[in-house]
Amino acid sequence: MKIPDIKLAIVIPAYKTIFLRQTLKSVAQQTDKRFTVYVCDDASPENVHSICSEFSALISISYCRFESNLGQHSLTGQWDRCIRLSSEPWIWLFADDDIMSPECVETFYLQYNKNLSCDLYRFNTRTIDADGNTIEVNPAHPPFENNFDFLIAKLNKQRKSFATEYIFSRKVFENNGFEDFPLAWCSDDAAWIKFGKTGIITLSDGIVNWRDSIYNISGQVNRRYKILKAAAAFSFRHWASSFFKQKFEKNPEAKKKFNDAMNFWIRQQIFLYPGIFNIREILDIVSRLHGGKINAVSRLCFANLKLIMRKITAK
């Protein structure tokens, strides 16, 4: 199905099919169909293509199967190669298990025509479970927000942020790309900070339903995943402190605000899973990611966590 005047690519890196039909159904129910869907099969053992073929008469959909499973080694690498199959000037990187409300695309086009200088848009979200029931209506984003305030709100757990709620320009993607943290944990947050240099606009209508289940990375509870998530969190801290370095040199209050929020957030990663982390193991992973170099602030954070770990294990 071909639609004229398409400016939006909805890119879906796919591996599991358990919710894919529900996801594509929500795409097919969009009130504005000026988009092309790119479903990118990451060498899945399941039949992704058969589900996609069910929607070929309803929406403009392109299916591609990769012969190698890149996502198990680098999820951001998989994101990148999926996006590069598309050519539209705007990209919506969507998950194979989430749901978009029917007015999302229409709302994007209405807002886009009013704000041609913006590179990053987002929707408000709800969290749903495996059965599609609403678990939480997540706190609403402000209509406009700069990238530093976005980071502080995220770290202080004032609001949630999910990769699938964002639409970004191809130009800003080509100029910045993704940070390759373990499991892509925090890689999306780093992207929104980079892509949102001119600010982030929240779309007034439309909701993205983010699915929390045992099938996504957030639902993983084994030790390996928790170690890699902690390593990614420290890598993100290292990256963010470097990204905002000039801001901190000019504004010591912003630096203090960042350190307080980041230390709170890092500690939360440990408190959630007491007894599972080996600090030296995490430090070794982060050191390798950064060529053996860890900045002084990160080392202080590690020292602080060692004290926390001793208190936890002493109880």
VEXRO-371023 format. One record per residue (C-alpha): residue in three letters; x, y, z. Coordinates in pm, 1 decimal, always signed. Example, Ala and Ser with C-alpha at 12.3 -4.5 7.8 and 13.67 -1.06 7.14 Angstrom:
2
+------+----------+----------+----------+
| code |       px |       py |       pz |
+------+----------+----------+----------+
|  ala |  +1230.0 |   -450.0 |   +780.0 |
|  ser |  +1367.0 |   -106.0 |   +714.0 |
+------+----------+----------+----------+
***
This chain:
315
+------+----------+----------+----------+
| code |       px |       py |       pz |
+------+----------+----------+----------+
|  met |     +0.0 |     +0.0 |     +0.0 |
|  lys |   +161.4 |   +327.6 |   -115.9 |
|  ile |    +80.2 |   +662.7 |    +43.8 |
|  pro |   +199.6 |   +996.7 |   -105.3 |
|  asp |   +379.8 |  +1269.4 |    +90.4 |
|  ile |   +537.9 |  +1035.9 |   +345.7 |
|  lys |   +779.6 |  +1204.2 |   +582.9 |
|  leu |   +781.7 |   +944.4 |   +862.1 |
|  ala |   +949.5 |   +605.0 |   +891.8 |
|  ile |   +822.7 |   +378.5 |  +1169.7 |
|  val |  +1116.3 |   +144.2 |  +1225.7 |
|  ile |  +1050.5 |   -174.8 |  +1422.6 |
|  pro |  +1351.6 |   -393.6 |  +1510.3 |
|  ala |  +1181.6 |   -732.3 |  +1551.3 |
|  tyr |  +1285.7 |  -1057.6 |  +1712.8 |
|  lys |   +998.0 |  -1191.9 |  +1919.5 |
|  thr |   +650.8 |  -1230.0 |  +1771.8 |
|  ile |   +439.2 |  -1274.6 |  +2083.8 |
|  phe |   +310.0 |   -914.1 |  +2071.6 |
|  leu |   +408.1 |   -813.4 |  +1715.5 |
|  arg |    +59.2 |   -859.6 |  +1571.3 |
|  gln |    -83.1 |   -627.2 |  +1840.8 |
|  thr |   +187.3 |   -371.6 |  +1765.3 |
|  leu |   +122.2 |   -373.2 |  +1390.7 |
|  lys |   -253.2 |   -359.4 |  +1451.4 |
|  ser |   -203.1 |    -34.6 |  +1646.9 |
|  val |     +4.0 |   +101.4 |  +1356.2 |
|  ala |   -265.1 |     +2.8 |  +1105.3 |
|  gln |   -527.2 |   +186.1 |  +1314.1 |
|  gln |   -353.4 |   +524.3 |  +1276.3 |
|  thr |   -588.5 |   +799.5 |  +1159.3 |
|  asp |   -309.0 |   +944.2 |   +941.9 |
|  lys |   -129.8 |   +683.0 |   +732.3 |
|  arg |   +146.5 |   +899.3 |   +589.7 |
|  phe |   +422.7 |   +665.1 |   +697.3 |
|  thr |   +612.4 |   +355.2 |   +594.3 |
|  val |   +671.5 |    +76.4 |   +845.1 |
|  tyr |  +1005.6 |   -101.3 |   +831.0 |
|  val |  +1001.8 |   -433.4 |  +1016.5 |
|  cys |  +1359.6 |   -554.4 |  +1058.2 |
|  asp |  +1389.1 |   -921.5 |  +1148.1 |
|  asp |  +1703.5 |   -978.4 |  +1357.8 |
|  ala |  +1747.0 |  -1343.1 |  +1245.6 |
|  ser |  +1453.8 |  -1448.0 |  +1460.5 |
|  pro |  +1372.0 |  -1819.6 |  +1489.2 |
|  glu |  +1004.2 |  -1717.1 |  +1477.8 |
|  asn |   +802.0 |  -1633.9 |  +1165.5 |
|  val |   +809.6 |  -1254.0 |  +1167.1 |
|  his |   +738.7 |  -1232.8 |   +793.7 |
|  ser |   +402.6 |  -1411.4 |   +810.5 |
|  ile |   +270.1 |  -1159.4 |  +1062.9 |
|  cys |   +392.4 |   -865.9 |   +853.5 |
|  ser |   +220.5 |  -1005.9 |   +543.9 |
|  glu |   -116.0 |   -981.9 |   +722.1 |
|  phe |    -87.4 |   -600.6 |   +710.3 |
|  ser |    +47.1 |   -546.6 |   +357.5 |
|  ala |   -293.8 |   -437.4 |   +223.1 |
|  leu |   -358.2 |   -201.6 |   +515.5 |
|  ile |    -37.6 |     -0.2 |   +549.2 |
|  ser |   +283.8 |    +70.3 |   +363.2 |
|  ile |   +508.9 |   -195.6 |   +514.0 |
|  ser |   +856.6 |   -317.8 |   +424.5 |
|  tyr |  +1001.7 |   -639.3 |   +565.5 |
|  cys |  +1373.0 |   -721.3 |   +583.1 |
|  arg |  +1539.4 |  -1023.9 |   +740.6 |
|  phe |  +1900.5 |  -1002.5 |   +857.1 |
|  glu |  +2093.8 |  -1328.9 |   +848.5 |
|  ser |  +2292.4 |  -1250.1 |  +1164.6 |
|  asn |  +2150.6 |  -1171.8 |  +1508.7 |
|  leu |  +2328.2 |   -844.2 |  +1581.5 |
|  gly |  +2096.0 |   -748.5 |  +1867.5 |
|  gln |  +2246.1 |  -1007.4 |  +2102.5 |
|  his |  +2585.5 |   -836.1 |  +2069.9 |
|  ser |  +2491.4 |   -471.9 |  +2013.2 |
|  leu |  +2132.6 |   -355.9 |  +2036.2 |
|  thr |  +2229.9 |     -5.1 |  +1924.0 |
|  gly |  +2404.8 |   -158.2 |  +1623.3 |
|  gln |  +2077.4 |   -330.9 |  +1537.5 |
|  trp |  +1888.4 |     -2.1 |  +1579.6 |
|  asp |  +2136.0 |   +168.0 |  +1349.3 |
|  arg |  +2120.4 |    -84.1 |  +1065.2 |
|  cys |  +1739.7 |    -91.4 |  +1083.9 |
|  ile |  +1713.5 |   +286.0 |  +1056.9 |
|  arg |  +1948.8 |   +288.1 |   +757.7 |
|  leu |  +1703.1 |    +76.9 |   +559.5 |
|  ser |  +1470.1 |   +377.8 |   +558.4 |
|  ser |  +1503.9 |   +713.1 |   +383.2 |
|  glu |  +1226.8 |   +932.6 |   +528.1 |
|  pro |  +1332.9 |  +1258.2 |   +701.7 |
|  trp |  +1168.0 |  +1157.6 |  +1032.6 |
|  ile |  +1218.0 |   +836.4 |  +1229.2 |
|  trp |  +1006.4 |   +668.1 |  +1494.6 |
|  leu |  +1203.1 |   +377.7 |  +1643.1 |
|  phe |   +930.0 |   +155.8 |  +1781.0 |
|  ala |   +937.3 |   -173.8 |  +1972.6 |
|  asp |   +789.7 |   -505.5 |  +1860.7 |
|  asp |   +573.3 |   -527.4 |  +2174.2 |
|  asp |   +447.1 |   -172.4 |  +2241.2 |
|  ile |   +121.1 |     -5.7 |  +2132.8 |
|  met |    +53.7 |   +340.9 |  +1986.0 |
|  ser |   -285.9 |   +508.7 |  +2017.8 |
|  pro |   -467.3 |   +582.7 |  +1686.0 |
|  glu |   -401.8 |   +959.2 |  +1675.9 |
|  cys |    -23.2 |   +949.3 |  +1724.1 |
|  val |    +88.8 |  +1001.0 |  +1364.2 |
|  glu |   -179.0 |  +1264.0 |  +1299.0 |
|  thr |    -65.6 |  +1455.2 |  +1608.9 |
|  phe |   +297.3 |  +1441.8 |  +1497.0 |
|  tyr |   +218.7 |  +1594.3 |  +1155.7 |
|  leu |     +5.0 |  +1871.0 |  +1309.2 |
|  gln |   +280.6 |  +1965.6 |  +1553.2 |
|  tyr |   +561.5 |  +1922.2 |  +1300.8 |
|  asn |   +408.7 |  +2183.3 |  +1071.0 |
|  lys |   +419.7 |  +2434.4 |  +1359.9 |
|  asn |   +777.1 |  +2364.2 |  +1477.8 |
|  leu |  +1002.1 |  +2312.1 |  +1178.3 |
|  ser |  +1319.2 |  +2387.8 |  +1378.4 |
|  cys |  +1276.4 |  +2105.0 |  +1632.2 |
|  asp |  +1459.9 |  +1772.7 |  +1593.3 |
|  leu |  +1296.6 |  +1572.9 |  +1872.3 |
|  tyr |   +933.0 |  +1504.1 |  +1966.4 |
|  arg |   +784.1 |  +1268.0 |  +2223.4 |
|  phe |   +451.5 |  +1129.8 |  +2342.0 |
|  asn |   +327.5 |  +1080.3 |  +2694.8 |
|  thr |   +308.8 |   +717.7 |  +2802.8 |
|  arg |   +129.7 |   +447.6 |  +2996.5 |
|  thr |   +283.1 |   +124.2 |  +3121.6 |
|  ile |    +92.0 |   -192.3 |  +3034.6 |
|  asp |   +142.3 |   -556.2 |  +3129.5 |
|  ala |   +168.0 |   -866.5 |  +2910.1 |
|  asp |   -213.0 |   -879.6 |  +2884.6 |
|  gly |   -241.6 |   -513.4 |  +2779.8 |
|  asn |   -379.5 |   -395.4 |  +3114.1 |
|  thr |   -270.3 |    -51.1 |  +3230.8 |
|  ile |    -26.2 |    -74.8 |  +3520.7 |
|  glu |    +51.3 |   +294.9 |  +3545.3 |
|  val |    -32.2 |   +624.1 |  +3376.7 |
|  asn |   +315.7 |   +773.7 |  +3375.8 |
|  pro |   +374.6 |  +1136.9 |  +3482.1 |
|  ala |   +317.8 |  +1375.5 |  +3191.8 |
|  his |   +610.1 |  +1552.4 |  +3029.8 |
|  pro |   +614.2 |  +1934.3 |  +3008.8 |
|  pro |   +518.5 |  +2078.7 |  +2667.6 |
|  phe |   +880.4 |  +2181.9 |  +2610.6 |
|  glu |  +1198.8 |  +2082.5 |  +2791.8 |
|  asn |  +1572.5 |  +2133.1 |  +2743.2 |
|  asn |  +1801.4 |  +1831.8 |  +2744.5 |
|  phe |  +1959.7 |  +1902.9 |  +3084.9 |
|  asp |  +1626.2 |  +1936.0 |  +3264.0 |
|  phe |  +1515.0 |  +1614.3 |  +3093.0 |
|  leu |  +1817.8 |  +1433.5 |  +3236.2 |
|  ile |  +1768.9 |  +1565.8 |  +3590.0 |
|  ala |  +1398.6 |  +1469.2 |  +3592.4 |
|  lys |  +1489.7 |  +1120.4 |  +3467.2 |
|  leu |  +1763.3 |  +1070.9 |  +3728.5 |
|  asn |  +1544.1 |  +1194.2 |  +4012.8 |
|  lys |  +1271.9 |   +950.9 |  +3900.6 |
|  gln |  +1025.4 |  +1236.9 |  +3860.2 |
|  arg |   +929.4 |  +1107.2 |  +3516.0 |
|  lys |   +987.3 |   +801.8 |  +3298.5 |
|  ser |  +1130.1 |   +787.4 |  +2949.2 |
|  phe |  +1106.9 |   +502.6 |  +2696.4 |
|  ala |  +1277.3 |   +473.5 |  +2358.6 |
|  thr |   +949.4 |   +412.5 |  +2174.9 |
|  glu |   +791.0 |   +744.2 |  +2271.0 |
|  tyr |  +1032.8 |   +955.2 |  +2062.0 |
|  ile |  +1029.6 |  +1072.9 |  +1699.9 |
|  phe |  +1352.9 |  +1230.1 |  +1574.2 |
|  ser |  +1486.5 |  +1384.7 |  +1255.4 |
|  arg |  +1716.8 |  +1189.1 |  +1027.2 |
|  lys |  +1949.9 |  +1488.2 |  +1024.4 |
|  val |  +2007.4 |  +1481.5 |  +1399.5 |
|  phe |  +2048.3 |  +1102.1 |  +1391.3 |
|  glu |  +2308.3 |  +1117.8 |  +1114.3 |
|  asn |  +2500.6 |  +1388.7 |  +1300.8 |
|  asn |  +2502.5 |  +1210.8 |  +1638.4 |
|  gly |  +2420.7 |   +839.5 |  +1627.9 |
|  phe |  +2377.6 |   +617.5 |  +1934.4 |
|  glu |  +2607.2 |   +550.0 |  +2228.6 |
|  asp |  +2676.1 |   +176.0 |  +2251.9 |
|  phe |  +2627.9 |    +97.1 |  +2622.6 |
|  pro |  +2580.6 |   -265.6 |  +2738.5 |
|  leu |  +2229.8 |   -392.6 |  +2653.2 |
|  ala |  +2167.4 |    -40.7 |  +2512.6 |
|  trp |  +2074.9 |    +46.5 |  +2873.1 |
|  cys |  +2069.3 |   +430.2 |  +2886.8 |
|  ser |  +2169.6 |   +447.1 |  +2518.5 |
|  asp |  +1829.0 |   +594.6 |  +2437.5 |
|  asp |  +1863.5 |   +853.9 |  +2717.4 |
|  ala |  +2203.5 |   +958.1 |  +2580.2 |
|  ala |  +2047.1 |   +989.1 |  +2234.4 |
|  trp |  +1769.2 |  +1219.6 |  +2354.7 |
|  ile |  +2025.7 |  +1437.9 |  +2529.6 |
|  lys |  +2225.4 |  +1466.5 |  +2206.2 |
|  phe |  +1925.5 |  +1491.3 |  +1974.3 |
|  gly |  +1753.4 |  +1741.7 |  +2205.2 |
|  lys |  +2012.3 |  +2018.5 |  +2193.7 |
|  thr |  +1741.4 |  +2255.4 |  +2067.7 |
|  gly |  +1486.5 |  +2113.4 |  +2312.3 |
|  ile |  +1225.1 |  +1839.7 |  +2327.0 |
|  ile |   +861.3 |  +1901.2 |  +2230.9 |
|  thr |   +590.4 |  +1687.7 |  +2390.1 |
|  leu |   +304.1 |  +1610.6 |  +2152.2 |
|  ser |    -30.0 |  +1718.1 |  +2296.9 |
|  asp |   -230.7 |  +1412.2 |  +2189.9 |
|  gly |   -150.7 |  +1048.0 |  +2143.1 |
|  ile |    -24.1 |   +793.0 |  +2393.5 |
|  val |   +241.3 |   +524.4 |  +2369.4 |
|  asn |   +171.5 |   +214.1 |  +2574.3 |
|  trp |   +504.9 |    +70.7 |  +2687.8 |
|  arg |   +484.3 |   -297.9 |  +2775.6 |
|  asp |   +653.0 |   -420.9 |  +3092.0 |
|  ser |   +691.9 |   -799.0 |  +3069.4 |
|  ile |   +940.7 |  -1080.5 |  +3117.1 |
|  tyr |  +1011.5 |  -1065.0 |  +2743.2 |
|  asn |  +1192.3 |   -729.0 |  +2742.1 |
|  ile |  +1527.3 |   -627.1 |  +2891.4 |
|  ser |  +1362.2 |   -435.7 |  +3175.3 |
|  gly |  +1196.4 |   -758.8 |  +3284.5 |
|  gln |  +1520.5 |   -956.7 |  +3305.7 |
|  val |  +1622.8 |  -1047.7 |  +3661.5 |
|  asn |  +1926.5 |  -1274.2 |  +3620.6 |
|  arg |  +2264.4 |  -1173.1 |  +3755.8 |
|  arg |  +2432.2 |  -1121.0 |  +3417.0 |
|  tyr |  +2170.2 |   -867.5 |  +3308.3 |
|  lys |  +2189.9 |   -680.2 |  +3637.7 |
|  ile |  +2570.8 |   -659.6 |  +3618.5 |
|  leu |  +2556.3 |   -530.4 |  +3259.9 |
|  lys |  +2284.3 |   -278.4 |  +3348.3 |
|  ala |  +2496.4 |   -146.8 |  +3636.6 |
|  ala |  +2799.0 |   -122.3 |  +3406.1 |
|  ala |  +2586.1 |    +66.0 |  +3152.3 |
|  ala |  +2467.0 |   +303.6 |  +3425.7 |
|  phe |  +2825.8 |   +391.9 |  +3517.6 |
|  ser |  +2918.9 |   +430.2 |  +3150.5 |
|  phe |  +2623.5 |   +664.6 |  +3108.2 |
|  arg |  +2741.5 |   +868.5 |  +3406.8 |
|  his |  +3088.8 |   +894.0 |  +3256.4 |
|  trp |  +2944.4 |   +997.9 |  +2919.2 |
|  ala |  +2695.7 |  +1253.1 |  +3058.1 |
|  ser |  +2956.7 |  +1424.6 |  +3276.7 |
|  ser |  +3172.4 |  +1467.3 |  +2964.0 |
|  phe |  +2880.3 |  +1582.9 |  +2747.3 |
|  phe |  +2785.7 |  +1862.9 |  +2989.2 |
|  lys |  +3146.0 |  +1951.4 |  +3080.3 |
|  gln |  +3133.9 |  +2302.9 |  +2931.9 |
|  lys |  +2801.0 |  +2371.1 |  +3099.9 |
|  phe |  +2943.3 |  +2264.1 |  +3435.9 |
|  glu |  +3251.8 |  +2485.0 |  +3393.0 |
|  lys |  +3026.0 |  +2787.2 |  +3348.0 |
|  asn |  +2761.5 |  +2686.5 |  +3601.4 |
|  pro |  +2881.9 |  +2513.8 |  +3922.4 |
|  glu |  +2522.7 |  +2489.7 |  +4047.9 |
|  ala |  +2430.1 |  +2280.5 |  +3745.0 |
|  lys |  +2724.9 |  +2051.1 |  +3817.7 |
|  lys |  +2611.6 |  +2004.1 |  +4177.8 |
|  lys |  +2256.4 |  +1937.9 |  +4062.1 |
|  phe |  +2386.6 |  +1678.0 |  +3817.7 |
|  asn |  +2610.3 |  +1504.9 |  +4074.3 |
|  asp |  +2336.2 |  +1489.5 |  +4336.0 |
|  ala |  +2081.4 |  +1349.7 |  +4089.4 |
|  met |  +2324.0 |  +1105.1 |  +3928.8 |
|  asn |  +2450.0 |   +972.1 |  +4262.8 |
|  phe |  +2090.2 |   +922.6 |  +4377.8 |
|  trp |  +2007.2 |   +736.2 |  +4056.3 |
|  ile |  +2319.6 |   +517.7 |  +4065.0 |
|  arg |  +2252.1 |   +420.4 |  +4426.0 |
|  gln |  +1898.1 |   +321.3 |  +4326.7 |
|  gln |  +2040.9 |    +74.6 |  +4074.6 |
|  ile |  +2224.4 |   -103.0 |  +4358.1 |
|  phe |  +1956.5 |    -85.0 |  +4629.4 |
|  leu |  +1704.0 |   -254.5 |  +4399.5 |
|  tyr |  +1917.5 |   -567.9 |  +4382.3 |
|  pro |  +2120.0 |   -605.7 |  +4704.4 |
|  gly |  +2371.4 |   -887.5 |  +4714.6 |
|  ile |  +2389.9 |   -932.2 |  +4336.9 |
|  phe |  +2667.1 |   -685.5 |  +4248.2 |
|  asn |  +3043.0 |   -713.5 |  +4266.9 |
|  ile |  +3174.4 |   -355.9 |  +4243.3 |
|  arg |  +3513.6 |   -463.8 |  +4107.2 |
|  glu |  +3339.5 |   -663.1 |  +3832.6 |
|  ile |  +3136.1 |   -359.1 |  +3730.0 |
|  leu |  +3445.0 |   -134.4 |  +3738.7 |
|  asp |  +3634.3 |   -374.2 |  +3512.1 |
|  ile |  +3349.8 |   -373.3 |  +3256.7 |
|  val |  +3327.1 |     +7.0 |  +3255.9 |
|  ser |  +3705.5 |    +45.4 |  +3234.2 |
|  arg |  +3713.6 |   -174.2 |  +2923.8 |
|  leu |  +3432.4 |    +26.2 |  +2766.1 |
|  his |  +3629.8 |   +346.5 |  +2812.7 |
|  gly |  +3973.9 |   +219.6 |  +2719.0 |
|  gly |  +4081.7 |   +178.0 |  +3081.6 |
|  lys |  +3998.8 |   +539.7 |  +3166.2 |
|  ile |  +3743.8 |   +632.1 |  +3430.4 |
|  asn |  +3707.7 |   +992.7 |  +3541.9 |
|  ala |  +3755.5 |  +1103.4 |  +3902.9 |
|  val |  +3384.4 |  +1156.8 |  +3963.3 |
|  ser |  +3305.9 |   +800.2 |  +3859.7 |
|  arg |  +3576.5 |   +668.5 |  +4091.6 |
|  leu |  +3426.4 |   +863.9 |  +4380.3 |
|  cys |  +3088.7 |   +718.2 |  +4295.3 |
|  phe |  +3237.1 |   +369.3 |  +4303.9 |
|  ala |  +3395.9 |   +440.3 |  +4642.4 |
|  asn |  +3058.8 |   +558.5 |  +4772.5 |
|  leu |  +2895.4 |   +241.1 |  +4646.6 |
|  lys |  +3153.6 |    +23.8 |  +4819.9 |
|  leu |  +3043.9 |   +177.2 |  +5149.3 |
|  ile |  +2680.2 |   +114.6 |  +5059.2 |
|  met |  +2756.2 |   -247.1 |  +4971.2 |
|  arg |  +2926.2 |   -299.6 |  +5308.8 |
|  lys |  +2620.0 |   -162.5 |  +5488.5 |
|  ile |  +2388.2 |   -389.2 |  +5287.6 |
|  thr |  +2593.2 |   -705.1 |  +5347.2 |
|  ala |  +2637.2 |   -621.3 |  +5718.4 |
|  lys |  +2259.6 |   -633.5 |  +5777.9 |
+------+----------+----------+----------+
***
